[in-house]
Each structure stands twice: as structure tokens, then as C-alpha cells.
Amino acid sequence: MTNINNLGNILNKENKENETPDFSNVTYHIMEQVDQVVSLEKFRDSVFVNREEERRYILDHLSFVPHEILFIYGPKSSGKTTMMDFIYENEMDDIYETRKINLRGLLLSNYESFINIFFKDVLIKIKSDEVEEKRAYKIPFFQLDIKIKKKLEQKELDPFEIMEYELMKIKQSGKKPVIIIDEIQKLSDIYFEKERKLINEFFNFFIRITKELHLAHVIILSSDSYFLHSLWDEANLSATSEAYKINHLGYAEVVTWLHSKKFNDSEIEYIWNNIGGASHQITRIIHAKESGRSIEKKVNFIIDSFLGDIRKTYYQKIIDHDKASFLSVLKEMSENGSAQYCGQISIEILEIMMHQDLWFYDLNMNFIEPNSPVIIFSIKKFLEELSLLSKDPLI
């Protein structure tokens, strides 16, 4: 087996001969090519890039009577959470009463932790002549009496029946109830009872309050495309749900953002051609420029970082599976930017690459693509390395 630590040295000669060209004397005047108006807004001490089309889609969805679950999905770090937070904090008016929670980073391991995270106690009233404080318990959705909370802990009450009752109260008050849950896959390994998975109970509940009762809007966000792929198939959610993709930033958005950061036309064109609209990677390049470091070196560093991830994953996890099919998919990605998924690779490989954040599965289009546009260049370099190491005709 080839030592993966030495692979980076194989193309040293070729890399020196193909170093990034100097774009400093090239002028593209790319702002003249952009006919889309893109606005930049300050949000949480950072820049929020427009997303007008996506924001309008979600607000239009909320304006209708609830009838289906809305899944917000897309490649990792494409801006799903930031965009939803912006809408929630700035564009949902008083007619909505929203219950929102982000499960990222929270420890969820069993039913008890689910109750403790979703049901939080808050002080509601204290009288000086009382010995004990009167407390209520509050989840991001509802505020409950302590007695109800204890019955939930003891499983004497069904939390979903309580949620439905509280949503009814919100609607009767003249408000439109909205539930937003980010990173819901964190609930996937919790059991409500021995035979009842919590995630399944949640989606049964969501279907009831949207499609059946038209009671509340439900918006689900997740960066785990393998989880969504499995859930979509197992629960047959296509009949009760809609999946809306939030992609990386478009060309006009990248141009506007980078011009605001004093990048010139040639720098912007170089970044777009190598990084695309991956906002996280663009932010890293902005920081490099502001620190006086080379843009080209930062781009190459990002490409090589993903190349290292692909090498490690291939030699440690993929090589013992059907590597021929895997490499065939990589070649299709390197040529077309994506690959149609039709069972040509095993579920195990698909799961590995998604969990490594290297691939993304598109629910609507049924294809797999790199999680970030820059990974295309990493894939090409990896295939070039293998072509020097192997006589395999596939390579």
C-alpha cells in the first residue's frame, strides 16, 4: 500500500511547472458583466449577502395555509442557518409566533436529555411572603407548569399531545404558529420508548400539524445530506414535504461582496474560478488579503487541504470497498461538477464521503456533488496522483 504521507511529494516537479500565473496585469471589468442587483447588509457584526430569492421563497411559503413540511437543505456552509436566522430576526412580522431551536452542539443522547433541552425552567413570579419560588418550565415552543413537566419526565404525558394543544392556543390567539428546528438529525438516535424512535414521532407530529390539521408551519434545516437522503426514502416524505435547496453564493453575489472588500477584478475572477461561491472559503481568503498574505497561496492551501482529506479517506476507508466504482464517480465529478446517483456505488461509500463532508447529496435532482466547488480541483489533483501511481486502465 502506498504511504499517503509521501503522496504529496510525487507531483512536486509538475506543481512547480504549473504554479499559479500572475493575474495582476489582467483586467476583466467584471462588474460590467453583472446585471443582478445584490445588497449587502450587516448582520451580527458580519456581512449578510442578499439571498433575496431564497428569502422571498421562504416568506411566500409562510404566507400560505400550512400544508407540508419545508426542508431547507444544501451543501455544508452554504449559509442555510445564517439566512434562516436573518429571516427570523428581521423579516417575520408580529403575525407569526415562532418557536425556533438549533440543536448543533447540544448533547442529546436519550429521552431525558431531550426533555431537559426542550423544556427549560424560567422564573415567572416571586412573592416576598412565599417561601418557595413559583416556576414554570419552558421549551423553545411552549411554557408549561412544573407539574406537567414532571409528568413528561415520568412519561405519563405525551409531549406531542401537549405541543399540539399549545399550538392550538397560539392559533386561537390570532397568531400563526411556526416551528423551526435546525440540525434535527441530532434526535435520530433517541428512543421515546423501546420501539418508538423520537425522530419518527417528530415527523408523524409534523405531518399531522401541517398536512392534516393545517395548524402550524414547520421548517427543518439540516447540513447532513446522508441523514436527509435516508429519512426521505424511509419515511416517504416526498408526499408530505417540500425540499428547497440553498446553494453556495452565485457569481453576482461573490462579485459584489469581494468588491466591497477592495478586491480588484482579476482577483475576483481568480477566486470565482477556483473557489466558486463557497462563503466559508471566501471568508478565509478575505482574511488572508486583509492580513497581507498571498491570495493564490491561500487558494492552493485550501485545495491541498481537501486533497489531504480525500487521500486519507480513500486509503483508510474506501480502498477496501468497490474502489473502481468510487473512482469512476470521482472522474465524472471532475468532468461535470457532479455525478448522477443511480446505485453505482455502495451506500457505505456514499455515507463515508458525506460524513467526511466531501460529498453532498441533492434530494431533488438525485445527484451527488462535492460539498464545495473547490473540492473539484482537489479531486482532479488526486486523480492525477493515482494516474502516476497505477497502471489501472480506469485511471
VOGU-844874 format. One line per field, with one value per residue (C-alpha): residue in one letter; residue number from 1; x, y, z. Coordinates in steps of 0.5 Angstrom, whole numbers. Last residue first. Layout:
// residues N
resn <- A ...
resi <- NUM ...
c1 <- X ...
c2 <- Y ...
c3 <- Z ...
//
This chain:
// residues 395
resn <- I L P D K S L L S L E E L F K K I S F I I V P S N P E I F N M N L D Y F W L D Q H M M I E L I E I S I Q G C Y Q A S G N E S M E K L V S L F S A K D H D I I K Q Y Y T K R I D G L F S D I I F N V K K E I S R G S E K A H I I R T I Q H S A G G I N N W I Y E I E S D N F K K S H L W T V V E A Y G L H N I K Y A E S T A S L N A E D W L S H L F Y S D S S L I I V H A L H L E K T I R I F F N F F E N I L K R E K E F Y I D S L K Q I E D I I I V P K K G S Q K I K M L E Y E M I E F P D L E K Q E L K K K I K I D L Q F F P I K Y A R K E E V E D S K I K I L V D K F F I N I F S E Y N S L L L G R L N I K R T E Y I D D M E N E Y I F D M M T T K G S S K P G Y I F L I E H P V F S L H D L I Y R R E E E R N V F V S D R F K E L S V V Q D V Q E M I H Y T V N S F D P T E N E K N E K N L I N G L N N I N T M
resi <- 395 394 393 392 391 390 389 388 387 386 385 384 383 382 381 380 379 378 377 376 375 374 373 372 371 370 369 368 367 366 365 364 363 362 361 360 359 358 357 356 355 354 353 352 351 350 349 348 347 346 345 344 343 342 341 340 339 338 337 336 335 334 333 332 331 330 329 328 327 326 325 324 323 322 321 320 319 318 317 316 315 314 313 312 311 310 309 308 307 306 305 304 303 302 301 300 299 298 297 296 295 294 293 292 291 290 289 288 287 286 285 284 283 282 281 280 279 278 277 276 275 274 273 272 271 270 269 268 267 266 265 264 263 262 261 260 259 258 257 256 255 254 253 252 251 250 249 248 247 246 245 244 243 242 241 240 239 238 237 236 235 234 233 232 231 230 229 228 227 226 225 224 223 222 221 220 219 218 217 216 215 214 213 212 211 210 209 208 207 206 205 204 203 202 201 200 199 198 197 196 195 194 193 192 191 190 189 188 187 186 185 184 183 182 181 180 179 178 177 176 175 174 173 172 171 170 169 168 167 166 165 164 163 162 161 160 159 158 157 156 155 154 153 152 151 150 149 148 147 146 145 144 143 142 141 140 139 138 137 136 135 134 133 132 131 130 129 128 127 126 125 124 123 122 121 120 119 118 117 116 115 114 113 112 111 110 109 108 107 106 105 104 103 102 101 100 99 98 97 96 95 94 93 92 91 90 89 88 87 86 85 84 83 82 81 80 79 78 77 76 75 74 73 72 71 70 69 68 67 66 65 64 63 62 61 60 59 58 57 56 55 54 53 52 51 50 49 48 47 46 45 44 43 42 41 40 39 38 37 36 35 34 33 32 31 30 29 28 27 26 25 24 23 22 21 20 19 18 17 16 15 14 13 12 11 10 9 8 7 6 5 4 3 2 1
c1 <- -14 -19 -14 -10 -3 -2 2 2 -5 -7 -3 -7 -14 -12 -10 -17 -21 -17 -19 -27 -26 -26 -33 -35 -39 -37 -43 -48 -54 -62 -64 -69 -65 -58 -53 -47 -40 -33 -36 -33 -40 -42 -36 -37 -44 -44 -38 -43 -49 -45 -43 -47 -54 -56 -53 -52 -45 -43 -38 -38 -31 -28 -35 -35 -28 -29 -35 -31 -26 -31 -34 -27 -26 -31 -29 -23 -20 -25 -24 -16 -13 -19 -21 -14 -13 -19 -18 -11 -14 -18 -13 -9 -15 -15 -7 -8 -13 -9 -2 -6 -9 -2 -2 -3 -7 -13 -12 -11 -18 -21 -19 -22 -28 -28 -27 -33 -38 -37 -39 -34 -27 -22 -26 -29 -23 -19 -24 -25 -17 -17 -23 -20 -21 -23 -27 -34 -31 -31 -38 -41 -37 -39 -46 -46 -43 -48 -47 -47 -54 -60 -64 -71 -74 -82 -86 -92 -92 -84 -83 -83 -81 -75 -73 -73 -70 -64 -63 -64 -59 -54 -55 -53 -53 -60 -66 -73 -79 -85 -91 -97 -104 -106 -109 -108 -102 -98 -100 -101 -94 -90 -93 -91 -84 -83 -85 -80 -75 -76 -76 -81 -80 -77 -80 -78 -72 -66 -61 -64 -65 -59 -61 -65 -60 -64 -71 -76 -83 -88 -95 -99 -102 -110 -110 -114 -107 -103 -108 -108 -100 -101 -105 -101 -95 -98 -100 -93 -90 -94 -96 -94 -87 -84 -80 -87 -91 -85 -86 -94 -93 -88 -93 -91 -89 -88 -84 -77 -79 -81 -82 -86 -83 -86 -81 -81 -82 -87 -88 -84 -87 -84 -86 -84 -77 -75 -75 -72 -76 -73 -66 -68 -74 -69 -63 -68 -70 -63 -57 -57 -51 -52 -47 -52 -59 -61 -68 -74 -81 -84 -91 -92 -97 -92 -87 -82 -77 -71 -70 -73 -71 -64 -63 -66 -60 -55 -57 -57 -51 -48 -43 -45 -48 -56 -62 -68 -74 -81 -86 -93 -100 -99 -104 -100 -96 -90 -88 -88 -83 -79 -79 -77 -71 -69 -69 -67 -60 -57 -50 -50 -44 -41 -42 -49 -52 -49 -53 -50 -55 -54 -57 -56 -54 -46 -42 -40 -38 -33 -28 -24 -17 -10 -4 -4 -6 1 0 -1 5 5 12 13 7 10 16 13 8 10 12 4 4 9 4 0 4 3 0
c2 <- 12 6 3 1 2 6 11 17 16 16 23 26 23 27 33 33 31 37 42 39 40 48 48 46 40 36 33 28 27 26 32 34 31 33 29 33 30 32 33 27 24 25 21 15 15 15 9 5 6 3 6 5 6 11 18 22 25 33 38 35 33 32 30 24 22 22 17 13 13 10 5 2 3 -2 -3 -4 2 7 8 9 10 14 18 20 22 26 29 31 34 38 41 42 46 50 52 53 58 61 61 65 70 72 75 82 80 83 79 73 75 76 69 65 69 66 59 60 63 58 61 59 57 57 60 65 67 68 73 77 78 80 85 88 86 92 88 91 89 82 82 85 80 74 76 77 70 66 64 57 53 53 48 47 40 40 35 31 26 27 25 17 16 11 15 22 20 16 22 27 23 23 30 32 40 40 45 44 49 47 52 51 48 46 40 34 37 41 39 32 31 35 30 24 27 28 21 18 23 20 13 9 1 2 8 15 13 18 16 21 27 30 30 36 40 47 46 52 52 57 59 64 69 70 68 62 60 60 56 51 51 49 43 41 41 38 32 32 31 25 25 20 19 20 26 29 28 32 38 38 39 45 49 49 55 53 52 54 50 53 51 55 57 59 61 58 61 66 73 76 74 71 70 67 64 60 53 50 44 43 41 38 34 31 30 25 22 20 22 30 34 41 43 44 43 50 52 56 57 63 67 70 76 80 80 75 79 81 76 70 72 73 67 63 66 65 57 56 59 55 52 45 44 45 43 47 42 45 41 41 44 50 56 60 67 62 59 66 68 62 64 71 69 65 70 76 72 79 78 78 82 81 84 80 82 88 88 87 88 85 88 83 85 83 83 91 89 84 89 84 87 83 86 83 76 72 65 60 55 49 48 48 43 38 37 37 32 26 30 30 22 21 22 17 11 7 0
c3 <- -28 -30 -34 -28 -29 -22 -18 -24 -25 -18 -17 -23 -20 -13 -17 -20 -14 -10 -16 -16 -8 -9 -11 -4 -2 -8 -12 -11 -16 -14 -17 -11 -6 -8 -4 -2 -2 2 9 12 14 6 4 9 8 0 1 5 1 -5 -11 -18 -14 -19 -17 -22 -21 -20 -23 -30 -31 -24 -22 -27 -25 -18 -20 -23 -18 -13 -18 -18 -11 -9 -2 2 -1 1 9 10 3 0 6 8 0 0 6 4 -3 1 5 -2 -5 1 1 -6 -5 1 -4 -9 -5 -2 5 7 13 10 4 8 12 5 3 9 8 1 4 9 3 -2 -8 -13 -10 -16 -22 -17 -13 -20 -23 -16 -16 -23 -22 -16 -9 -4 1 -2 -9 -6 -4 -10 -14 -10 -10 -18 -19 -14 -7 -5 -5 -1 -4 -2 0 0 5 5 -1 -2 6 4 11 9 3 5 12 9 4 10 14 8 7 14 14 16 17 18 17 20 19 24 24 18 21 17 12 17 24 23 18 24 29 25 24 31 33 28 30 37 35 38 40 47 48 46 43 41 36 30 35 33 26 27 26 26 28 26 29 26 30 26 31 33 40 37 33 39 44 38 38 46 45 39 43 49 45 42 49 51 59 64 61 68 65 62 68 72 66 67 75 73 69 62 57 50 44 46 52 58 65 70 77 83 88 95 102 100 103 98 92 86 79 73 74 68 67 61 57 50 53 59 56 50 55 59 53 51 48 46 48 44 39 34 36 34 36 34 36 32 34 27 26 29 23 21 17 21 27 24 16 19 23 17 12 17 18 11 9 4 10 8 2 2 5 8 9 9 12 8 8 13 10 5 7 10 4 1 6 5 -3 -2 3 -2 -8 -4 -1 0 3 10 12 20 26 28 21 17 10 3 -3 -10 -16 -22 -28 -27 -33 -32 -25 -29 -31 -33 -32 -32 -30 -23 -25 -24 -26 -21 -21 -26 -27 -20 -19 -24 -20 -14 -16 -12 -6 -3 -4 2 8 4 4 -2 0
//
